[in-house]
Amino acid sequence: MNVLLDVKDYEEPAVKICPNGTEGELIKLGGLLICLPQRPKEEDISGYKKSNDMQMWERSPMPKELSRIKSMDEWSEMPREFRERFRPYIEEEFRRRREGFWFYNNGTPTYITGRHYMMLQWTKLDVGYPYFLNFQREIYLHMAACEIDTRCIGQLYTKCRRSGYTNICSSVLVDEATQVKDKLMGIQSKTGKDAQENIFMKKVVYMFRNYPFFFKPIQDGTTNPRMELAFREPSKRITKKNKTSQTGEALNTVINWKNTTNNAYDGEKLHILYLDEAGKWEKPTDIRDAWRIQRTCLIVGRKIVGKALVGSTVNPMDKGGKEYKELWADSNPTERNANGRTRSGLYRLFIPAYDSLEGFFDRHGQPVIEDPEQDIVGIDDEVITIGAKTYLKNERNSFKNDPSELNEVTRQFPFTTDEAFRDSIDGSIFNIGKIYQQVEYNDELFPNPVVKGNFIWKEKDKEVIFSPDVNGRFKVAWMPPTETRNIVKVDRGKRVAPFPNFGCGGVDSYDLDATVDGRGSKGALHLFNKFSLDRPSSMFVVEYASRPDLAKIFYEDVLMAAFFYGYPILIENNKYGIARYFETRGYDGYLLDRPKHLNSSSARVAVKTKGIPSNSQDVIHAHAQAIEAFIHDHVGVNYDSGEMGKMYFNNTLEDWIGFKIDKRTKFDLTISSGLALLAAQKPQEIVKTDFAAKKFFRRYKVVG
């Protein structure tokens, strides 16, 4: 059965999740287009006769007579008439398990997958049977698409705290293990103890023990195992009456857990692998390294033979978050290789905290996001007076004077993926509180001034135009007036930037076309408006972070942007490629010399005049200080005016957040933005003072 469906007006095909191959409504989750099963007839949908308000998920208890039976052995001993009477009921439960279930929910025909049905109907938790919650429906629908798509190795879910993903994945393990033959299901978490106690014993084993008898296969071992749940044929099974039990055919399937090591399942073939709290795995076992090995347990040759379930809240970047963020970036279903797979093989999914916050669901399992016009009785019979978004904002506001706590609560209950991947502010050299103020402002800004696109020559060396493109390499927040674009100025027979007093740029370049791992650092560019009465002042207007296949493409991109705006740019003089390229193209007049105020007083000769050295400690600290001063004055809420800053490039803001001065080369956007700010500084006359005079001035020290 072909599970991919070509859809008009969509570049990517939809993934059909109906086990019978039917086609219904199209939805999009995590960038993935999903085709639901065809809607059945109205009378075949549960609850169609009820009023809309009374239409909701309702668990149906097992018939009392059937509930007394605890094993298939007891079932086989019941009279034939009894078994024939309840066989249709059991067969219908198996059908729902396979095909899913339709019910009316407040007037809306709603489909849930078979796995979701098993969770709601037959999976008992420590607090009883779960509620129907719409965001969990979306998780299960996305999971079904990941499972059936032959291009996908599994699901990667970035979550908020207490969203129930551990329960979901545990229920999937039990559901699958009790119906397939000769398979291995594995569990890993941030520690072996977490995998064993919190998932395997408290979740998996408990769920299986409370399954109805007709879903329980033959089991080997104790009823409360600590290492594995094995559905093998025991060597000898004796009933209470000392009679050999009816064994049937054993599944020979196992659920187990492993300690947290990179090669825990190396060499084994897994059917399902659950990696819990993947954003909290710390070195020497981080999730990137572990996944490189563990994914091989799910693939034989070119065929995917197993699926992974990976989910987590995110730790700070230096405590496992960085590696998880990289895995997330590699799991975008809109970015595939020639084999149709994402770089990781996973499909990612994020659901905002206000869509999944405990205590903010109505009786139909829908989230109460915004403040209701009147009080709502929640699914737990508690009254809901405010929306989840307001509640979470109130929590954040209570920590407005404590940046560290504010940052933590935002990361634990994120509205966006940017918030989910926030780093810890401890040890940062910049004011991260102000940076996050700006990020949040930018996220809610409408219309957003930033436009993506590319600069291209309309007529080479005469006119550059900007072409909007959602996949473009440039982000532009402001454009100069038409009459000041593409101005050609020649000085002493050389092209030079015509508007050095209006603005300037900074470039973090690279010289190699390709790297060994195919990743490498990106080329970065910022253009910056200086103080001026004629245009927006002290504002970054262009951001670029990309690594084209050829370095000369990057160089030409930089050249076109500089030509369009008429701004000179400052480079690092250890990157020879871009300097040579500009010289060859006749544009070396657009490259700034080393600013005089950054010249070392001890330097006897000026070795290279174009650009500045990247390894000079004076330059390194001046670079960081320039960014810190800009953040103080122009990012977040201004301390004096109360106005919000006009720094609209979130990627740069996030780069500043993670910046480490002792590892500065990894932060491309920080390098280029800092160079632009250094280029914008006015030369200052160096006045020699004695020590006594110096002590009256505030001294600034950047600590890495």
Residue pairs with C-beta under 8 A, 6 or more apart in sequence:
1 21
2 16
3 15
3 16
3 17
3 148
3 149
3 150
4 13
4 14
4 15
4 16
4 149
5 13
5 14
5 15
5 16
5 23
5 35
6 13
7 13
7 14
7 26
7 33
7 35
10 33
12 32
12 33
12 333
12 334
13 33
14 26
14 33
14 34
14 35
15 32
15 33
15 34
15 35
15 145
15 148
15 149
16 23
16 35
16 148
17 34
17 35
17 36
17 37
17 113
17 141
17 144
17 145
17 148
18 24
18 35
18 36
18 37
18 38
18 99
19 98
19 99
19 100
19 114
20 37
20 99
22 37
22 38
23 35
23 37
23 38
24 35
24 36
24 37
24 38
24 39
24 111
25 35
25 36
25 39
26 33
26 34
26 35
26 36
27 33
27 34
27 36
27 141
28 34
29 138
29 141
29 142
29 145
29 349
30 142
30 333
30 347
30 348
30 349
30 350
31 332
31 333
31 334
31 348
32 142
32 145
32 333
32 347
34 141
34 142
34 144
34 145
36 111
36 141
37 99
37 100
37 111
39 45
39 102
39 109
39 111
40 102
42 48
44 102
45 102
45 103
45 104
45 109
46 101
46 102
46 103
46 104
47 54
47 55
47 56
47 58
47 103
47 104
47 105
48 104
50 104
52 104
52 106
52 107
53 106
55 103
55 104
55 105
55 106
55 107
55 364
56 103
56 105
56 106
56 132
56 363
56 364
56 365
57 103
57 105
57 120
57 131
57 132
57 365
59 120
59 121
59 129
60 121
61 67
62 212
63 86
63 89
65 82
65 86
66 86
66 89
66 212
67 212
69 75
69 78
69 213
70 213
71 213
71 216
72 213
72 214
72 216
72 246
72 248
73 239
73 245
73 246
74 213
75 83
75 213
75 214
76 246
90 214
93 121
93 122
93 212
93 214
93 215
94 214
96 114
96 117
96 121
97 114
97 117
97 118
97 175
97 179
97 215
98 114
99 114
100 111
100 112
100 113
100 114
100 116
100 117
101 111
101 112
101 114
101 117
102 109
102 110
102 111
102 112
103 109
103 110
103 112
104 110
105 132
105 364
105 365
106 364
106 366
110 137
112 120
112 132
112 137
112 140
113 140
113 141
113 143
113 144
114 175
115 140
115 143
115 144
115 171
115 172
115 175
116 136
116 137
116 140
118 171
118 175
119 130
119 136
119 140
119 167
119 168
119 171
119 175
120 129
120 130
120 132
121 129
122 211
122 212
122 215
123 129
123 130
123 167
123 171
123 174
123 175
123 207
123 210
124 206
124 207
124 210
125 167
125 206
125 207
126 202
126 206
130 136
130 164
130 167
131 361
131 365
131 379
131 380
132 364
132 365
133 164
133 356
133 361
133 365
133 379
134 355
134 361
134 365
134 366
134 367
135 163
135 351
135 355
135 356
135 367
136 164
136 168
136 356
137 365
138 349
138 351
139 157
139 165
139 168
139 349
139 351
140 168
142 155
142 157
142 347
142 349
143 155
143 168
143 172
143 309
145 152
145 347
146 152
146 154
146 155
146 307
146 346
146 347
147 307
149 347
150 304
151 304
151 336
151 339
151 340
151 341
152 304
152 307
152 341
152 342
152 345
152 346
152 347
153 295
153 298
153 299
153 304
153 306
153 307
153 308
153 341
153 344
153 345
153 346
154 273
154 298
154 307
154 308
154 309
154 310
154 345
154 346
154 347
155 307
155 308
155 309
155 310
155 311
155 346
155 347
155 348
155 349
156 278
156 310
156 311
156 327
156 328
156 331
156 344
156 346
156 347
156 348
156 349
157 165
157 309
157 310
157 311
157 312
157 348
157 349
157 350
157 351
158 279
158 311
158 312
158 313
158 314
158 328
158 348
158 349
158 350
158 417
158 420
159 165
159 311
159 312
159 313
159 350
159 351
159 356
160 313
160 351
160 352
160 353
160 356
160 357
160 412
160 413
160 414
160 420
161 313
161 412
161 413
162 358
163 351
163 356
165 311
166 198
166 199
166 203
166 276
167 203
169 274
169 276
169 309
169 311
170 199
170 203
170 204
170 207
170 274
171 207
172 272
172 274
172 309
173 185
173 187
173 204
173 255
173 272
173 274
174 204
174 207
174 208
174 211
174 255
176 183
176 185
176 271
176 272
177 183
177 185
177 229
177 231
177 251
177 253
177 254
177 255
178 208
178 211
178 215
178 216
178 217
178 231
178 251
178 253
179 215
179 217
179 251
180 251
180 253
180 271
181 251
181 252
181 253
182 251
182 252
182 253
183 253
183 254
183 271
183 272
184 253
184 254
184 256
184 268
184 269
184 270
184 271
185 253
185 254
185 255
185 256
185 270
185 271
185 272
185 273
185 274
186 255
186 256
186 257
186 258
186 264
186 265
186 268
186 270
186 272
186 273
186 274
186 297
187 195
187 199
187 200
187 204
187 255
187 256
187 257
187 258
187 273
187 274
187 276
188 195
188 257
188 258
188 259
188 260
188 264
188 273
188 274
188 275
188 276
188 290
188 294
189 195
189 198
189 199
189 257
189 260
189 275
189 276
189 277
190 260
190 276
190 277
190 280
190 281
190 282
190 320
191 259
191 260
192 257
192 258
192 259
192 260
194 276
194 277
195 257
195 258
195 259
195 260
195 276
196 226
196 227
196 257
199 257
199 274
199 276
200 226
200 229
200 255
200 256
200 257
201 224
201 226
204 229
204 255
205 224
205 225
205 229
208 216
208 229
209 223
209 224
217 231
217 250
217 251
217 253
218 231
218 232
218 233
218 234
218 237
218 247
218 248
218 250
218 251
219 229
219 230
219 231
219 232
219 234
220 230
220 231
220 232
220 233
220 234
220 250
221 228
221 229
221 230
221 234
227 256
227 257
228 254
228 255
228 256
228 257
229 254
229 255
229 256
230 253
230 254
231 250
231 251
231 252
231 253
231 254
232 250
232 251
232 252
232 254
233 247
233 250
233 252
236 244
237 244
237 245
237 247
238 244
238 245
239 245
253 271
258 264
258 265
260 281
260 285
260 290
261 285
261 290
262 284
262 285
262 289
262 290
262 292
262 293
262 294
263 293
264 290
264 294
265 273
265 294
265 297
266 293
266 294
266 296
266 297
267 297
268 297
269 297
269 300
269 305
269 306
270 294
270 297
270 298
270 306
271 305
271 306
271 307
272 306
272 307
272 308
272 309
273 294
273 297
273 298
273 306
273 307
273 308
273 309
274 308
274 309
274 310
275 287
275 290
275 291
275 294
275 308
275 309
275 310
275 311
276 311
276 312
277 311
277 312
277 313
278 287
278 310
278 311
278 312
278 320
278 324
278 327
279 287
279 312
279 313
279 314
279 315
279 320
279 321
279 324
280 312
280 313
280 314
280 315
280 319
280 320
281 287
281 290
281 320
281 323
281 324
282 315
282 319
282 320
286 320
286 323
287 310
287 320
287 323
287 324
287 327
288 323
288 324
288 326
288 327
289 323
291 310
291 327
291 344
294 308
295 308
295 344
295 345
297 306
298 304
298 305
298 306
298 307
298 308
299 305
299 306
302 339
304 345
308 346
310 327
310 346
312 324
313 411
313 412
313 420
314 321
314 324
314 325
314 411
314 420
314 421
314 422
315 321
315 324
316 423
316 424
316 426
317 325
317 421
317 423
317 424
317 658
318 423
318 424
319 424
321 421
321 423
325 421
327 344
327 346
328 348
328 417
328 421
330 342
330 343
330 344
330 346
331 342
331 343
331 344
331 345
331 346
331 347
331 348
332 342
332 348
333 342
333 347
333 348
335 342
335 343
336 342
337 343
350 417
350 420
352 414
352 415
352 416
353 388
353 392
353 413
353 414
353 415
354 360
354 367
354 369
354 387
354 388
354 389
354 392
354 415
355 367
355 369
355 388
356 367
357 367
357 388
357 391
357 392
357 413
359 378
359 380
359 382
359 384
360 367
360 368
360 369
360 378
360 384
360 387
360 388
360 391
361 367
361 368
361 378
361 379
361 380
362 368
362 376
362 377
362 378
362 379
362 384
363 377
363 378
363 379
364 379
365 379
367 388
368 376
368 378
368 384
368 387
368 388
369 387
369 388
369 389
370 387
370 389
370 390
371 386
371 387
371 390
372 384
372 385
372 386
372 387
375 383
375 384
375 385
376 383
376 384
377 383
377 384
378 384
389 415
392 413
392 415
395 409
395 413
396 406
396 409
396 410
399 405
399 406
399 409
400 406
403 425
403 432
403 433
403 436
404 424
404 425
404 426
406 433
406 436
407 422
407 424
407 425
407 432
407 433
407 436
408 424
410 419
410 422
410 436
411 419
411 420
411 421
411 422
414 420
414 422
415 443
416 443
418 439
418 443
418 650
418 654
421 654
422 436
422 657
423 657
423 658
425 432
425 433
425 657
428 657
428 659
429 624
429 628
429 659
429 661
429 702
429 703
429 704
430 627
430 628
430 631
430 656
430 657
430 659
431 628
431 631
431 632
431 635
431 636
432 657
433 636
434 631
434 632
434 635
434 636
434 637
434 645
435 631
435 635
435 636
435 653
435 656
435 657
436 636
436 657
437 635
437 636
437 637
437 644
438 635
438 636
438 644
438 645
438 647
438 653
439 650
439 653
439 654
441 636
441 644
442 448
442 648
442 650
442 653
443 650
445 648
448 648
449 477
449 478
449 648
450 475
450 476
450 477
450 648
450 649
451 468
451 475
451 476
451 477
452 468
452 469
452 470
452 471
452 472
452 474
452 475
452 476
453 466
453 467
453 468
453 469
453 472
453 474
453 476
454 466
454 467
454 469
454 472
454 473
454 474
454 557
455 464
455 465
455 466
455 467
455 474
455 557
455 560
455 561
455 564
456 464
456 465
456 467
456 560
457 463
457 464
457 560
458 464
458 465
461 586
462 486
462 488
463 486
464 485
464 486
464 560
464 561
464 563
464 564
466 474
466 476
466 479
466 564
473 544
473 546
473 548
473 557
474 542
474 543
474 544
474 557
474 561
475 542
475 543
475 544
475 649
475 651
476 541
476 542
477 539
477 540
477 541
477 542
477 543
477 646
477 648
477 649
478 529
478 535
478 536
478 539
478 541
479 485
479 541
480 502
480 535
480 564
480 565
480 566
484 499
484 566
485 564
485 565
485 566
486 563
486 564
486 566
487 498
487 499
487 566
488 495
488 498
489 495
489 496
489 497
489 498
489 566
490 496
491 589
494 586
494 588
494 589
495 586
495 587
495 589
495 590
496 568
496 589
496 590
497 562
497 566
497 567
497 568
497 589
497 590
498 566
499 565
499 566
499 567
500 567
500 568
501 530
501 532
502 529
502 530
502 532
502 534
502 535
502 566
502 567
503 527
503 528
503 529
503 530
503 535
503 541
503 565
503 567
503 680
504 527
504 528
504 530
504 567
504 568
504 569
504 570
504 592
504 676
504 679
504 680
505 525
505 526
505 527
505 528
505 542
505 558
505 561
505 562
505 565
505 567
505 568
505 569
505 570
505 672
505 675
505 676
505 679
506 525
506 526
506 528
506 569
506 570
506 571
506 671
506 672
506 673
506 674
506 675
506 676
506 677
506 678
506 679
507 523
507 524
507 525
507 558
507 569
507 570
507 571
507 572
507 578
507 672
507 675
508 521
508 523
508 524
508 525
508 572
508 668
508 669
508 671
508 672
508 675
509 523
509 551
509 554
509 555
509 558
509 571
509 572
509 575
509 577
509 578
510 520
510 521
510 522
510 523
510 547
510 551
510 554
510 575
510 577
511 551
511 575
511 576
511 577
512 520
512 551
513 549
513 550
513 551
514 520
514 549
520 547
521 547
521 665
521 666
521 668
522 545
522 546
522 547
522 668
523 544
523 545
523 546
523 547
523 548
523 551
523 554
523 557
523 558
523 668
524 544
524 545
524 668
524 669
524 671
524 672
524 673
525 542
525 543
525 544
525 557
525 558
525 561
525 569
525 672
526 540
526 542
526 543
526 544
526 652
526 669
526 672
526 673
526 675
526 676
527 540
527 541
527 542
527 561
527 562
527 565
527 567
527 569
527 676
528 539
528 540
528 541
528 567
528 673
528 676
528 677
528 679
528 680
529 535
529 536
529 537
529 538
529 539
529 540
529 541
530 537
530 538
530 680
531 537
531 538
536 646
538 630
538 633
538 634
539 634
539 646
539 647
540 647
540 648
540 649
540 652
540 673
540 676
541 565
542 561
542 565
543 649
543 651
543 652
543 669
544 557
544 558
544 561
544 672
545 651
545 668
545 669
546 554
546 557
547 554
548 554
548 557
551 577
552 581
554 578
555 577
555 578
555 581
555 582
556 581
558 569
558 578
559 581
559 582
559 585
559 587
559 590
562 568
562 569
562 587
562 590
563 587
563 590
568 590
568 591
568 592
568 679
569 590
569 591
569 592
569 676
569 679
570 591
570 592
570 595
570 611
570 612
570 675
570 676
570 678
570 679
571 578
571 579
571 591
571 592
571 610
571 611
571 612
571 675
572 611
572 612
572 613
572 614
572 671
572 675
573 579
573 594
573 608
573 610
573 611
573 612
573 613
573 614
574 613
574 614
574 615
575 611
579 588
579 591
579 610
579 611
582 588
582 590
582 591
588 610
591 610
591 611
592 610
592 611
592 679
593 609
593 610
593 611
594 606
594 608
594 609
594 610
594 611
594 612
595 612
595 678
595 679
595 681
595 683
596 683
597 681
597 682
597 683
597 684
597 686
598 612
598 618
598 619
598 622
598 678
599 606
600 616
600 618
601 686
612 619
612 675
612 678
613 619
614 620
614 665
619 678
620 661
620 664
621 702
622 678
623 671
623 674
623 675
623 677
623 678
624 659
624 661
624 674
624 702
625 700
625 702
626 674
626 677
626 678
626 681
627 656
627 659
627 670
627 673
627 674
627 677
628 702
629 677
630 677
631 656
632 639
634 645
634 646
634 647
635 645
635 647
635 653
636 644
636 645
637 643
637 644
637 645
638 644
638 645
647 653
649 669
651 669
652 669
652 670
652 673
655 667
655 668
655 669
655 670
655 673
656 669
656 670
656 673
658 667
659 667
659 670
660 666
660 667
660 704
661 702
661 703
661 704
662 704
664 670
664 671
665 671
